[in-house]
Amino acid sequence: MTTAIILIALALIIIYAGPTLLFICVGYADYVLERRRHLVAVKHAVRRRSDEF
């Protein structure tokens, strides 16, 4: 019985916090992709700079 109550409570939390959780996940994924893109740009810039010497 306790397990059922816990599962129902978790389901209600997920239902009510669903949009917020989705927003957080999408925001974090966007941050990670943007950070990767920046690091790749820096890596290419460093490689170009070292080719000049």
Protein Blocks (a to p, Z undefined) as FASTA:
>chain_A
ZZmmmmmmmmmmmmmmmmmmmmmmmmmmmmmmmmmmmmmmmmmmmmmmmmmZZ
